[in-house]
């Protein structure tokens, strides 16, 4: 079995292992006989006309709007945002302008992840170009300007004639500007949008700032944005395939939005940071509960398939990324967020945010501290050497982690799941340094690193199990095909030789070399030297480090490989399914085929 590579991160979270096989799609290109669209020249012309009476529009802004609308070719995907940021800064270097805007930087990262190309090769339009006052605050006062800007946007759509429009803005008006707007997070657009009789296929998205700045600790929203962006590019070249797990992600994200609205109605005096504190505590409580279940052996009777399904059904895979995102938010704000607010004139807001983030950091630190204390074995020793690393000393940590370490008979996903929690605990412990008098310094970067490592390892473990299951199913199909060919042959002379061959090949080989941790490999995406002509080579995120501990032995099989006999499945009448408990209502092969039919 080929080893699964370490998961890439996008928008700060591990990419869902079920989506990653869809990446690497090439951008669709217009036929050579199709002329240029003229949309880039249209936005440049509109910007120049506005400069005659608006001093807030610089030459760099006009040039950037034209660059963002490129390429000039017709077809492909167009990403539609609402309007330029009110305090956006523009530079002669367009890449610098992108990096200075969180929204554009996020879209650029997602495009590179999905296609290998950034915004320099993908058209991005504003529904209200050059209109910087928030649309929701200017509907009445600037009605004519909004109508004019939106008409220019529609004209650009007509000239571009895109194959797919990725809709990432929300109309602020009850009846207007709704042609290409987002219809709600987690929803699917079934109808086309029309401009002067011409129909355009739309993919429903949402503004990335909702996931980056509003509910920034909800990793599922970032994953959904990546899913919908992948859908847009795949539908443009006709290779999109919807799966049931994607519908589950959409439903979950829609529920997240509903719960957030309800919580704000129930707690009108709470700030965003109050809700984030509560969500972090709930996530840490769920992590603690799962860890205690692992230590107690509550999952030991489950097969790897059942445990894999449990983690996804209960959405345990989002817990580590959620905690990571909140810690990164705290670090980013303390490092540069306050200065950026002051630069934009929000002095009072900066003071309030600094106070709230300081309190949020204190609560997050306390939650991590309580989590580590909950793991302490009776009598386990704390760190008492001044300047020593760890909340526990080495002996105390080893004693406390003994029930969490995988046993010799555990393999595959069971073992890898335990390793992801071990990675979390070991790195969290290293974040503490003893100062004396029962006081510790807590390294915020190490706290974030702990959750990043655990998130990456858990996603890798899920990918490893999915790959093993898929390969076993394919191997089972191949064995079944060979068996059918043998039984068709009625020649007595050749039939006599078949039993020996059947004995050798009926049972699949289960001796997979199952790696201990995500391998430190290069990304699967093109490098500078090998990038295809349509791709701009990029420096992809490095895979998460593996735990620095060597307390566990290598992982081997995706299923517990005991010597129990393989039985005949009651459904497909085949043998060789790598499950000790087969036959069940569905063996591995039947379950795999059923999912294929559903999808």
C-alpha positions in Angstrom: 0.0 0.0 0.0 1.3 3.4 -0.9 1.7 5.7 2.1 -0.6 8.6 2.5 1.1 12.0 2.5 0.8 14.5 5.3 -2.3 16.7 4.9 -1.9 20.1 3.5 -3.4 23.0 5.4 -5.6 25.7 3.7 -7.1 28.7 5.5 -5.3 27.5 8.6 -7.0 24.0 8.8 -6.1 20.6 7.5 -7.8 19.9 4.2 -10.5 17.2 4.4 -9.0 13.9 3.2 -12.2 13.1 1.3 -11.8 16.3 -0.8 -8.1 16.3 -1.5 -8.3 13.8 -4.4 -10.3 16.4 -6.3 -7.5 19.0 -6.3 -5.2 19.7 -9.1 -7.9 20.4 -11.7 -6.7 22.5 -14.6 -8.3 25.7 -15.4 -10.7 25.7 -18.4 -9.5 27.8 -21.3 -11.4 29.3 -24.1 -11.1 27.9 -27.6 -8.5 29.8 -29.7 -11.3 31.0 -32.0 -13.0 32.8 -29.1 -12.0 36.4 -28.8 -11.2 38.4 -25.7 -14.0 39.4 -23.4 -13.4 43.1 -22.8 -14.4 42.9 -19.1 -11.0 44.0 -17.8 -11.0 47.1 -20.0 -14.6 47.8 -18.9 -13.7 48.0 -15.2 -10.7 50.1 -16.0 -12.8 52.5 -18.0 -15.4 52.8 -15.2 -12.7 53.5 -12.7 -11.1 56.2 -14.8 -14.5 57.9 -15.2 -15.1 57.9 -11.4 -11.7 59.5 -10.8 -13.0 62.7 -12.5 -15.0 63.5 -9.4 -13.8 61.1 -6.7 -10.4 61.8 -5.1 -10.5 58.5 -3.1 -9.8 56.3 -6.2 -6.1 56.1 -7.0 -4.4 54.9 -10.1 -3.1 51.9 -8.2 -6.7 51.0 -7.3 -7.9 51.2 -10.9 -5.0 49.1 -12.1 -5.6 46.6 -9.4 -9.3 46.3 -10.3 -8.3 45.6 -13.9 -5.7 43.0 -12.8 -8.2 41.3 -10.6 -10.7 41.0 -13.5 -8.0 39.3 -15.7 -7.6 37.2 -17.7 -9.3 38.8 -20.7 -10.4 35.5 -22.1 -14.0 34.4 -22.0 -15.3 31.4 -20.1 -13.8 29.8 -17.0 -14.7 30.7 -13.4 -15.6 34.1 -12.1 -15.5 34.7 -8.3 -17.9 37.4 -7.3 -17.4 39.5 -4.1 -19.4 42.3 -2.8 -17.2 45.4 -2.8 -13.7 46.7 -2.0 -12.8 46.9 1.6 -13.5 50.3 3.1 -9.9 50.7 4.3 -8.1 48.7 1.6 -4.7 49.9 0.7 -3.4 49.6 -2.9 0.1 49.2 -4.1 1.8 49.1 -7.4 2.7 45.5 -6.7 -0.6 43.7 -7.0 0.6 40.7 -5.0 1.2 43.0 -2.1 -2.3 44.4 -2.4 -3.7 40.9 -2.2 -1.6 40.0 0.8 -2.8 43.2 2.6 -6.4 42.1 2.3 -7.5 39.1 4.4 -10.3 38.3 2.0 -8.3 38.4 -1.2 -5.4 36.5 0.4 -7.8 33.8 1.5 -9.3 33.4 -1.9 -5.9 33.4 -3.5 -4.8 30.6 -1.1 -7.9 28.5 -1.9 -7.5 28.9 -5.6 -3.9 27.9 -5.4 -4.8 24.9 -3.3 -7.6 23.7 -5.7 -6.0 24.6 -9.1 -2.4 25.5 -8.5 -3.1 29.0 -9.9 -3.8 32.2 -7.9 -5.8 35.3 -8.6 -3.3 36.3 -11.4 -5.1 33.6 -13.6 -8.6 33.7 -12.2 -11.2 36.5 -12.6 -12.6 38.1 -9.5 -15.3 40.8 -9.8 -17.0 43.0 -7.3 -20.7 43.3 -7.5 -20.3 47.0 -6.5 -16.9 48.0 -8.0 -15.2 51.0 -6.4 -18.0 51.5 -3.9 -16.2 51.5 -0.6 -19.0 52.6 1.8 -20.6 49.4 3.2 -23.6 48.7 0.9 -25.9 48.0 3.8 -25.3 51.5 5.2 -25.7 53.3 1.9 -28.8 51.8 0.2 -30.9 55.0 0.4 -28.2 57.7 0.2 -26.2 56.2 -2.6 -29.0 54.4 -4.5 -28.0 55.7 -8.0 -24.3 55.0 -7.4 -25.1 51.4 -6.4 -27.4 50.9 -9.4 -24.7 52.2 -11.7 -21.9 50.0 -10.1 -24.1 46.9 -10.3 -24.9 47.6 -13.9 -21.2 47.7 -14.7 -20.7 44.4 -12.9 -23.5 42.7 -15.0 -22.0 44.1 -18.2 -18.7 42.5 -17.2 -20.4 39.2 -16.7 -21.9 39.5 -20.2 -18.5 40.2 -21.7 -16.7 37.5 -19.7 -19.4 34.8 -20.4 -18.1 32.6 -17.6 -18.8 28.9 -17.5 -19.3 29.1 -13.7 -20.0 32.1 -11.4 -18.9 31.4 -7.8 -21.3 33.6 -5.8 -19.7 35.0 -2.6 -21.6 38.1 -1.8 -25.0 38.7 -0.2 -27.4 41.3 -1.5 -28.3 43.9 1.2 -31.5 44.8 -0.6 -34.7 42.8 -0.2 -35.4 42.7 -4.0 -32.5 44.0 -5.9 -28.9 42.9 -6.8 -29.8 39.3 -6.3 -28.8 37.8 -9.6 -25.5 36.3 -8.4 -25.7 36.6 -4.7 -25.2 33.9 -2.0 -28.5 32.3 -1.0 -27.4 31.2 2.4 -24.5 29.2 3.9 -24.9 25.5 3.3 -27.5 26.0 0.5 -27.3 24.8 -3.1 -28.3 26.9 -6.1 -30.4 24.8 -8.5 -31.4 27.6 -10.9 -29.3 29.6 -13.3 -28.9 33.4 -13.2 -29.9 35.4 -16.3 -28.6 38.6 -17.7 -30.5 39.9 -20.7 -31.7 36.4 -21.6 -28.3 34.7 -21.3 -28.2 32.1 -18.6 -25.2 31.4 -16.3 -24.5 28.5 -14.0 -23.9 29.5 -10.4 -22.2 27.8 -7.4 -23.4 29.0 -4.1 -20.6 30.3 -1.8 -20.4 32.9 0.9 -18.1 35.8 1.7 -14.9 34.3 3.2 -14.7 37.0 5.9 -17.6 35.2 7.6 -15.3 32.3 8.3 -12.2 34.3 8.7 -13.4 37.2 10.9 -16.9 36.5 12.2 -17.0 32.8 13.2 -13.2 32.5 12.9 -13.0 29.6 15.4 -15.4 27.3 13.4 -13.2 25.3 11.1 -16.2 23.7 9.3 -17.0 27.0 7.6 -13.5 27.2 6.2 -13.7 23.6 5.0 -17.1 24.4 3.3 -15.6 27.3 1.5 -12.9 25.1 0.1 -15.5 22.5 -0.9 -17.6 25.0 -2.8 -14.6 26.5 -4.5 -13.6 23.0 -5.6 -17.1 22.5 -6.9 -16.9 25.7 -9.0 -13.6 24.8 -10.7 -14.6 21.1 -11.2 -18.0 22.0 -12.6 -16.3 24.4 -15.1 -14.4 21.5 -16.6 -17.2 19.0 -16.2 -15.6 16.7 -13.5 -17.5 17.6 -10.4 -19.0 14.7 -8.4 -21.3 15.4 -5.4 -20.9 13.1 -2.4 -23.1 12.5 0.7 -20.5 13.7 3.1 -20.5 17.1 1.4 -24.2 17.5 2.1 -23.5 16.7 5.7 -20.9 19.5 5.9 -23.3 21.9 4.4 -26.1 21.0 6.8 -23.6 21.3 9.8 -22.5 24.8 8.6 -26.1 25.9 8.2 -26.8 24.7 11.7 -23.7 26.6 13.0 -25.1 29.8 11.6 -28.6 29.2 13.0 -27.1 28.5 16.5 -25.0 31.6 16.3 -28.0 33.8 15.5 -30.0 32.2 18.3 -27.2 32.6 20.8 -26.9 36.3 20.1 -30.6 36.6 20.7 -30.4 34.8 24.0 -27.3 36.6 25.2 -27.5 40.2 23.7 -24.9 41.6 26.0 -22.2 39.1 25.1 -19.3 40.0 22.9 -17.9 37.9 20.1 -15.1 36.9 22.5 -17.6 35.7 25.1 -19.0 33.2 22.6 -15.6 32.2 21.5 -14.6 31.5 25.1 -17.6 29.3 25.6 -17.1 27.4 22.3 -13.4 26.7 23.2 -14.4 25.3 26.6 -17.1 23.1 25.0 -14.5 21.8 22.4 -12.0 21.1 25.2 -14.7 19.3 27.1 -15.4 17.1 24.1 -11.7 16.4 23.6 -11.4 15.5 27.3 -14.4 13.1 27.0 -13.0 11.4 23.9 -9.5 11.1 25.5 -11.0 9.5 28.6 -12.9 7.1 26.4 -9.7 6.1 24.8 -7.9 5.6 28.1 -10.8 3.5 29.5 -10.9 1.3 26.4 -14.5 2.3 25.6 -13.7 2.1 21.9 -11.7 -1.1 22.0 -14.5 -3.4 20.8 -15.1 -1.3 17.7 -13.6 -2.1 14.4 -11.4 0.5 12.7 -14.3 1.1 10.2 -16.7 1.8 13.1 -14.3 4.1 14.9 -13.6 6.0 11.7 -17.3 6.5 11.1 -17.8 7.5 14.7 -15.2 10.3 14.5 -16.8 11.7 11.3 -20.4 11.3 12.4 -19.7 13.0 15.8 -17.5 15.6 14.0 -14.6 14.9 16.4 -12.3 15.8 13.5 -13.1 19.5 13.8 -12.3 19.9 17.5 -8.5 20.2 17.2 -8.8 22.7 14.2 -11.4 24.8 16.1 -9.0 25.2 19.1 -6.1 25.9 16.8 -8.0 28.7 15.0 -8.8 30.5 18.3 -5.2 30.3 19.5 -4.0 31.6 16.1 -6.5 34.5 16.3 -5.1 35.5 19.8 -1.5 35.3 18.5 -2.2 37.3 15.4 -4.1 40.0 17.2 -1.4 40.4 19.9 1.3 40.5 17.3 -0.2 42.9 14.8 -4.0 43.2 15.0 -4.1 46.1 17.4 -1.7 48.2 15.4 -3.8 47.6 12.3 -6.9 48.8 14.0 -5.1 52.0 15.2 -3.8 52.7 11.7 -7.4 52.7 10.5 -8.4 55.1 13.2 -10.2 52.6 15.5 -8.4 53.7 18.7 -11.3 52.9 21.1 -12.0 49.6 19.3 -8.4 48.6 19.7 -8.5 49.3 23.4 -11.6 47.2 23.8 -10.3 44.4 21.6 -7.0 44.3 23.5 -8.9 43.9 26.8 -11.2 41.2 25.4 -8.4 39.3 23.8 -6.3 39.4 27.0 -9.2 37.9 28.9 -9.8 35.4 26.2 -6.2 34.3 26.3 -6.4 33.9 30.1 -9.5 31.7 29.7 -7.9 29.6 27.0 -4.8 29.0 29.1 -7.0 28.0 32.0 -8.9 25.5 29.8 -5.6 23.9 28.6 -4.3 23.8 32.2 -7.5 22.1 33.4 -7.2 19.6 30.5 -3.7 18.6 31.5 -4.6 18.3 35.2 -7.5 16.0 34.3 -5.0 13.5 32.8 -2.9 13.3 35.9 -2.5 9.8 37.3 -2.7 9.5 41.1 0.7 10.4 42.5 2.2 11.6 39.2 4.8 14.3 39.8 4.6 17.9 38.6 7.6 19.8 37.3 9.4 21.4 40.3 12.8 22.3 38.8 13.0 26.0 38.1 13.3 26.6 34.3 12.2 23.0 33.7 10.0 22.2 30.7 6.5 20.8 31.2 3.6 20.9 33.7 4.5 17.3 34.5 8.1 16.1 34.8 9.1 13.2 32.6 8.2 10.5 35.0 4.8 12.1 35.9 4.0 12.5 32.2 4.8 8.9 31.3 2.8 7.6 34.2 -0.2 9.7 33.3 -0.1 8.8 29.6 0.3 5.1 30.1 -3.4 4.2 29.5 -3.5 6.4 26.4 -0.6 4.6 24.6 -1.6 2.1 22.0 -1.3 -1.5 23.0 0.6 -4.1 21.0 -2.6 -5.6 19.5 -4.1 -2.2 18.4 -3.4 -1.2 14.8 -4.6 1.0 12.0 -7.0 3.8 12.9 -7.3 2.7 16.5 -3.6 3.2 17.0 -3.4 6.4 14.9 -6.2 8.0 16.8 -4.4 7.4 20.1 -1.2 8.9 18.5 -3.0 12.1 17.6 -4.1 12.6 21.2 -0.6 11.7 22.5 0.8 14.3 20.1 -1.6 16.9 21.6 -0.7 16.1 25.2 3.0 15.9 24.8 3.3 19.2 23.0 0.8 20.9 25.4 3.0 19.8 28.3 6.1 21.2 26.6 4.3 24.6 26.4 4.8 25.0 30.2 8.0 26.2 31.9 8.2 26.2 35.7 9.0 29.6 37.3 8.8 28.5 40.9 6.2 28.7 43.7 3.7 26.6 41.7 3.8 29.1 38.9 4.4 28.4 35.2 5.0 30.4 32.0 2.8 29.2 29.1 4.1 29.6 25.6 1.2 30.6 23.4 2.9 29.4 20.2 3.5 26.0 21.7 -0.2 25.7 22.6 -1.1 26.5 19.0 1.6 24.1 17.7 0.1 21.3 19.9 -3.4 21.6 18.3 -1.9 22.0 14.8 0.1 18.8 15.2 -2.9 16.9 16.6 -5.2 18.2 13.8 -2.8 17.2 11.1 -2.2 13.8 12.6 -5.9 13.1 13.0 -6.7 14.1 9.4 -3.7 12.0 8.2 -5.1 9.0 10.2 -8.5 9.4 8.6 -6.9 9.6 5.1 -4.8 6.5 5.9 -7.8 4.5 6.9 -9.9 5.6 3.9 -7.1 4.7 1.5 -6.6 1.2 3.1 -10.3 0.5 3.0 -10.5 1.6 -0.6 -7.5 -0.5 -1.6 -8.9 -3.6 0.2 -12.2 -3.2 -1.6 -10.4 -2.9 -4.9 -8.3 -6.0 -4.1 -11.4 -7.9 -3.1 -13.1 -7.0 -6.4 -10.0 -8.2 -8.3 -10.0 -11.5 -6.3 -13.7 -11.9 -7.0 -13.1 -11.4 -10.7 -10.4 -14.0 -10.8 -12.6 -16.4 -9.0 -15.5 -15.8 -11.4 -13.2 -16.4 -14.4 -12.0 -19.7 -12.8 -15.6 -21.0 -12.3 -16.6 -20.1 -15.8 -14.0 -22.4 -17.2 -15.6 -25.9 -17.3 -12.6 -27.8 -18.6 -11.9 -30.7 -16.3 -8.2 -30.6 -17.1 -7.8 -27.0 -16.2 -10.3 -27.2 -13.3 -8.0 -29.6 -11.4 -5.3 -26.9 -11.3 -7.6 -24.2 -10.0 -8.0 -25.1 -6.3 -4.3 -24.6 -5.6 -4.4 -21.1 -7.2 -7.6 -20.3 -5.3 -5.9 -21.2 -2.0 -3.1 -18.8 -2.7 -5.2 -15.8 -3.7 -8.5 -16.0 -1.9 -7.5 -14.1 1.2 -6.2 -10.6 0.7 -2.7 -9.8 2.0 -3.1 -7.8 5.2 0.5 -7.1 5.9 0.4 -3.5 5.0 3.3 -1.4 6.1 1.3 1.1 8.1 3.5 4.2 8.9 3.7 5.5 12.5 3.1 9.1 11.7 2.5 11.5 8.7 5.6 11.3 6.5 7.5 14.5 6.0 7.0 14.7 2.2 6.7 17.4 -0.3 3.3 18.6 -1.4 1.7 16.7 -4.3 1.1 20.0 -6.1 3.5 21.2 -8.9 6.9 22.7 -8.1 8.5 25.5 -10.0 10.2 23.1 -12.3 7.3 20.8 -13.0 4.3 23.2 -13.0 2.0 22.8 -16.0 1.8 25.8 -18.4 -1.5 27.0 -16.8 -0.2 26.9 -13.2 1.8 29.3 -11.3 4.3 27.4 -9.1 3.7 28.1 -5.4 5.4 27.3 -2.1 2.9 25.1 -0.4 2.6 24.8 3.4 5.0 22.4 5.0 3.4 19.3 6.5 2.9 19.3 10.3 5.8 18.0 12.3 5.5 14.6 13.9 5.5 14.3 17.7 8.9 14.4 19.3 8.2 11.5 21.5 9.3 7.9 20.8 7.1 6.2 23.3 5.1 4.2 20.8 6.1 1.6 18.2 5.3 1.7 14.5 1.8 1.2 13.3 1.2 -1.7 11.0 -2.2 -3.0 9.8 -5.4 -0.9 9.2 -7.4 -3.7 11.0 -6.5 -5.8 13.9 -4.8 -8.7 12.2 -5.6 -11.7 14.4 -5.5 -15.2 13.2 -9.3 -15.7 13.3 -10.7 -17.3 10.1 -12.4 -15.2 7.4 -16.0 -16.0 6.9 -18.5 -15.9 4.1 -20.4 -12.7 3.8 -24.1 -13.2 3.9 -24.7 -10.4 1.3 -22.2 -10.8 -1.5 -21.2 -14.4 -0.7 -17.5 -13.6 -0.9 -14.8 -14.3 1.6 -11.6 -12.5 2.4 -13.0 -9.3 3.9 -10.5 -8.1 6.5 -12.8 -7.9 9.4 -12.8 -10.3 12.4 -16.5 -9.8 12.8 -17.5 -10.4 9.2 -20.2 -11.4 8.3 -22.2 -8.4 9.5 -25.2 -6.7 7.9 -22.6 -5.3 5.5 -19.1 -6.5 5.0 -16.4 -4.0 3.8 -17.0 -4.8 0.2 -20.7 -4.4 0.4 -20.5 -1.2 2.3 -18.0 0.3 -0.2 -20.2 -0.6 -3.1 -23.3 0.8 -1.5 -21.6 4.1 -0.9 -20.5 4.2 -4.5 -24.1 3.7 -5.6 -25.3 6.4 -3.3 -22.8 8.9 -4.6 
